[in-house]
Amino acid sequence: MAGEGMTLGDLDGKVALVTGATRSIGEFIARGLHAAGAKVLITGIEDEAGARIAASLGDGAAYRRLDVEEDGDIERGLAEVQALFGRLDIIVNCACSYLDHGLATARADWLKSLNVNIVGPAMLVQKAVPYLTKPGGVIVNIGSVSGKFGSSSRGPYACGKAALMHLTRLAAASLAPQGLRSVTVTPAWTWSPPMEEMTGNDRGLADRAGADLHPLGRVGRMEEVANVVVFACSDKASWVNGSELAVDGGYSILGPDQGRGPRYWCDLRSSETETRGA
């Protein structure tokens, strides 16, 4: 269940606004923050799902529509969280667009994707500053390993996630004098709706496919990402600022050779040649 395993009380008295919280990792983050004691404004553009999640959480949770492409929605969301809960301690930028055709992506799609993946989060950070508790407020940006490494298939999504990591550094440097922290949480392959779709909802297949790329031998779970977000938002992370918390099972420690070295790959290719010649 989303939020399972959280330590109750870590965020007692805190209030969070989470974008992209109507499904997938964003939903798990909202549930995790609520389980840890925070009041949560769930936001997104899937109204029925958002209302259902808020109702399932009960007291201390509400849903409001917030499209990060719309400044008016951002401003209304911030005013609403203040009106509902009387303060704002945490914002989590989790809304994202997967609109991406690599280098073939059309201009309009580049602009659409980047508007969701970096411009919207930047506007939320900018507009949230007057509301955030000072000192003690926290900004968490949900990155991706796609923003850290090259790919032949991903363009706007990867570029947006790379830019989001730099937004974290910009916010950390700019807002630290006011006692505000900014952190990136970076998942690798995670068992979530996109991966469910590409595997036909076969988690075993996803784990087997991810085993060679993640030293822990599987793909991540959404609750594992949420757990790290809860930590980043808590006072236990009070000296964590401007940095990246990788939730990737070791994915980012491996080079292109997957940590195996040249002998492994030479032996593999040699065996493949022998097999074809047999």
C-alpha positions as CSV (number, residue, x, y, z in Angstrom):
1,M,0.0,0.0,0.0
2,A,1.2,3.5,-0.8
3,G,2.9,5.1,2.2
4,E,3.4,1.8,4.0
5,G,6.6,1.7,6.1
6,M,6.7,5.4,6.9
7,T,7.7,6.5,10.4
8,L,4.8,8.3,11.9
9,G,5.5,11.6,13.5
10,D,8.5,12.7,11.5
11,L,6.5,15.5,9.9
12,D,4.0,16.3,12.6
13,G,2.7,19.8,12.2
14,K,4.1,20.2,8.7
15,V,2.1,21.1,5.6
16,A,3.0,20.0,2.1
17,L,1.9,20.7,-1.5
18,V,2.7,18.0,-4.0
19,T,2.3,18.4,-7.7
20,G,1.6,15.4,-10.0
21,A,0.1,13.6,-7.0
22,T,-2.9,12.0,-8.6
23,R,-1.0,8.9,-9.7
24,S,2.2,7.0,-9.8
25,I,5.2,8.2,-7.7
26,G,3.5,11.5,-6.9
27,E,0.6,9.6,-5.2
28,F,3.0,7.5,-3.1
29,I,4.9,10.7,-2.1
30,A,1.6,12.3,-1.0
31,R,0.6,9.2,1.0
32,G,4.0,8.9,2.5
33,L,4.1,12.5,3.7
34,H,0.6,12.2,5.2
35,A,1.6,8.9,6.9
36,A,4.5,10.7,8.5
37,G,2.2,13.3,10.0
38,A,2.1,16.1,7.4
39,K,-1.1,17.7,6.1
40,V,-1.0,17.4,2.3
41,L,-2.6,19.3,-0.5
42,I,-2.7,16.8,-3.4
43,T,-2.6,18.6,-6.8
44,G,-2.7,17.5,-10.4
45,I,-5.0,17.5,-13.4
46,E,-6.8,14.2,-12.9
47,D,-9.6,15.5,-10.7
48,E,-11.4,12.2,-10.0
49,A,-8.2,10.4,-9.0
50,G,-7.1,13.4,-6.8
51,A,-10.4,13.5,-5.0
52,R,-10.4,9.8,-4.4
53,I,-6.8,9.8,-3.0
54,A,-7.7,12.8,-0.7
55,A,-10.8,11.0,0.5
56,S,-8.9,7.8,1.2
57,L,-6.4,9.7,3.4
58,G,-9.1,11.5,5.4
59,D,-8.3,14.3,7.8
60,G,-5.3,16.5,6.8
61,A,-5.6,15.9,3.1
62,A,-7.3,17.7,0.3
63,Y,-7.2,17.9,-3.5
64,R,-7.1,20.9,-5.7
65,R,-6.6,21.0,-9.5
66,L,-3.2,22.5,-10.4
67,D,-1.8,22.5,-13.9
68,V,1.9,23.6,-13.5
69,E,1.7,25.2,-17.0
70,E,-0.8,27.8,-15.6
71,D,0.5,30.5,-13.3
72,G,-3.0,31.2,-12.1
73,D,-3.4,27.6,-11.0
74,I,-0.1,27.8,-9.1
75,E,-1.1,31.0,-7.4
76,R,-4.5,29.6,-6.4
77,G,-3.0,26.4,-5.2
78,L,-0.6,28.2,-2.9
79,A,-3.4,30.5,-1.6
80,E,-5.6,27.4,-1.0
81,V,-3.0,25.5,1.0
82,Q,-2.5,28.5,3.2
83,A,-6.3,28.9,3.6
84,L,-6.9,25.2,4.4
85,F,-4.0,24.5,6.7
86,G,-2.6,27.9,7.8
87,R,1.0,27.4,6.6
88,L,3.3,25.8,4.0
89,D,6.5,23.9,4.9
90,I,7.1,21.6,1.9
91,I,6.6,21.7,-1.8
92,V,7.3,18.6,-4.0
93,N,7.7,19.1,-7.7
94,C,6.6,15.7,-9.1
95,A,4.5,16.7,-12.1
96,C,6.1,15.6,-15.3
97,S,5.5,15.1,-19.0
98,Y,6.7,12.1,-21.0
99,L,6.1,13.8,-24.3
100,D,9.3,12.9,-26.0
101,H,10.5,11.7,-29.5
102,G,14.2,12.2,-28.9
103,L,15.9,14.3,-31.5
104,A,12.9,14.1,-33.7
105,T,10.7,15.9,-31.2
106,A,8.8,18.8,-32.8
107,R,9.3,22.4,-31.5
108,A,5.8,22.5,-30.0
109,D,6.4,19.2,-28.1
110,W,9.8,20.5,-26.8
111,L,8.1,23.6,-25.5
112,K,5.2,21.6,-24.0
113,S,7.4,19.1,-22.3
114,L,9.8,21.7,-20.9
115,N,6.9,23.9,-19.7
116,V,5.8,21.0,-17.5
117,N,9.2,19.5,-16.5
118,I,11.2,22.6,-15.7
119,V,9.3,25.9,-16.3
120,G,6.3,24.9,-14.2
121,P,8.5,23.8,-11.2
122,A,10.5,26.9,-11.4
123,M,7.4,29.1,-11.3
124,L,6.1,27.1,-8.3
125,V,9.4,27.6,-6.4
126,Q,9.4,31.3,-7.3
127,K,5.8,31.8,-6.2
128,A,6.0,29.5,-3.1
129,V,8.8,31.5,-1.4
130,P,6.6,34.0,0.3
131,Y,4.5,31.2,1.7
132,L,7.2,28.7,2.9
133,T,8.1,28.6,6.6
134,K,11.3,30.5,7.3
135,P,13.5,29.0,8.5
136,G,12.7,25.3,7.9
137,G,10.9,25.2,4.5
138,V,11.9,22.5,2.0
139,I,11.7,22.2,-1.7
140,V,12.0,18.7,-3.2
141,N,12.4,18.2,-6.9
142,I,11.8,14.7,-8.3
143,G,14.6,14.1,-10.8
144,S,15.5,11.0,-12.8
145,V,18.6,9.1,-13.9
146,S,17.6,10.2,-17.4
147,G,18.7,13.7,-16.5
148,K,22.2,12.4,-15.5
149,F,23.2,10.2,-18.5
150,G,23.1,10.3,-22.2
151,S,20.4,8.5,-24.2
152,S,19.6,8.0,-27.9
153,S,15.9,7.8,-27.3
154,R,15.1,10.6,-24.8
155,G,15.2,14.3,-25.5
156,P,12.9,16.8,-23.8
157,Y,12.2,14.5,-20.8
158,A,15.9,14.0,-20.1
159,C,16.8,17.7,-20.7
160,G,14.0,18.8,-18.4
161,K,15.1,16.5,-15.6
162,A,18.7,17.7,-16.0
163,A,17.5,21.3,-15.8
164,L,15.4,20.4,-12.7
165,M,18.6,19.2,-10.9
166,H,20.1,22.6,-11.6
167,L,17.0,24.4,-10.4
168,T,17.6,22.6,-7.1
169,R,21.1,24.1,-6.9
170,L,19.8,27.6,-7.9
171,A,17.1,27.5,-5.2
172,A,19.5,26.1,-2.6
173,A,22.0,28.9,-3.2
174,S,19.4,31.6,-3.5
175,L,17.2,30.7,-0.7
176,A,19.5,29.3,2.0
177,P,19.9,32.8,3.6
178,Q,16.2,32.6,4.3
179,G,16.5,29.2,5.9
180,L,15.0,27.3,3.0
181,R,16.5,24.0,1.7
182,S,16.2,22.5,-1.8
183,V,16.9,18.8,-2.6
184,T,16.7,16.6,-5.7
185,V,15.4,13.0,-5.2
186,T,16.5,10.9,-8.2
187,P,14.9,7.5,-8.9
188,A,16.2,5.1,-11.4
189,W,13.9,2.5,-13.0
190,T,10.9,2.2,-10.7
191,W,7.9,-0.1,-10.8
192,S,5.3,2.4,-11.7
193,P,2.5,2.9,-14.3
194,P,4.8,3.5,-17.2
195,M,6.8,0.4,-16.4
196,E,3.6,-1.6,-15.8
197,E,2.4,-0.6,-19.3
198,M,5.7,-1.6,-21.1
199,T,5.9,-5.0,-19.3
200,G,2.2,-5.9,-19.5
201,N,2.1,-5.5,-15.7
202,D,4.8,-8.2,-15.2
203,R,6.9,-7.0,-12.2
204,G,9.1,-10.1,-12.4
205,L,9.9,-9.2,-16.0
206,A,10.8,-5.6,-14.9
207,D,13.0,-6.9,-12.1
208,R,14.8,-9.3,-14.5
209,A,15.3,-6.5,-17.1
210,G,16.6,-4.1,-14.5
211,A,18.9,-6.6,-12.7
212,D,21.9,-6.0,-14.9
213,L,21.7,-2.2,-14.5
214,H,20.9,-2.0,-10.8
215,P,23.4,-3.6,-8.5
216,L,20.7,-4.6,-6.0
217,G,19.2,-6.8,-8.7
218,R,15.8,-5.3,-9.4
219,V,13.9,-2.1,-10.2
220,G,12.8,0.3,-7.4
221,R,9.4,0.5,-5.7
222,M,7.4,3.7,-5.5
223,E,7.3,3.6,-1.7
224,E,11.1,3.5,-1.6
225,V,11.2,6.8,-3.5
226,A,8.5,8.2,-1.1
227,N,10.5,7.1,1.9
228,V,13.5,9.2,0.8
229,V,11.3,12.2,0.1
230,V,9.9,12.0,3.7
231,F,13.5,11.9,5.0
232,A,14.5,14.9,2.8
233,C,11.5,16.9,4.2
234,S,12.2,16.1,7.8
235,D,14.3,17.9,10.4
236,K,16.6,14.8,10.2
237,A,17.8,16.2,6.9
238,S,18.3,19.7,8.2
239,W,22.0,19.8,6.8
240,V,21.1,18.5,3.4
241,N,20.8,21.3,0.8
242,G,21.4,21.6,-2.9
243,S,22.3,18.0,-3.2
244,E,20.9,14.9,-5.0
245,L,19.6,11.9,-3.0
246,A,19.8,9.0,-5.4
247,V,17.1,6.3,-4.9
248,D,18.5,4.0,-7.6
249,G,19.7,0.8,-6.2
250,G,23.2,1.7,-7.3
251,Y,22.3,2.5,-10.9
252,S,24.4,5.6,-11.1
253,I,27.6,4.1,-9.7
254,L,28.0,1.9,-12.8
255,G,29.7,3.1,-16.0
256,P,28.7,2.1,-19.5
257,D,30.3,-1.4,-18.9
258,Q,27.8,-2.0,-16.1
259,G,30.7,-2.3,-13.7
260,R,31.8,-5.6,-15.3
261,G,35.0,-4.5,-17.0
262,P,36.4,-5.4,-20.5
263,R,37.1,-9.1,-19.8
264,Y,33.4,-9.8,-19.2
265,W,32.3,-8.1,-22.5
266,C,35.1,-9.7,-24.6
267,D,34.2,-13.1,-23.2
268,L,30.5,-12.5,-23.9
269,R,31.1,-11.4,-27.5
270,S,33.5,-14.4,-28.0
271,S,30.8,-16.8,-26.7
272,E,28.2,-15.2,-29.0
273,T,30.5,-15.7,-32.0
274,E,31.1,-19.3,-31.1
275,T,27.4,-19.9,-30.7
276,R,26.6,-18.4,-34.1
277,G,29.3,-20.5,-35.7
278,A,28.1,-23.7,-34.1
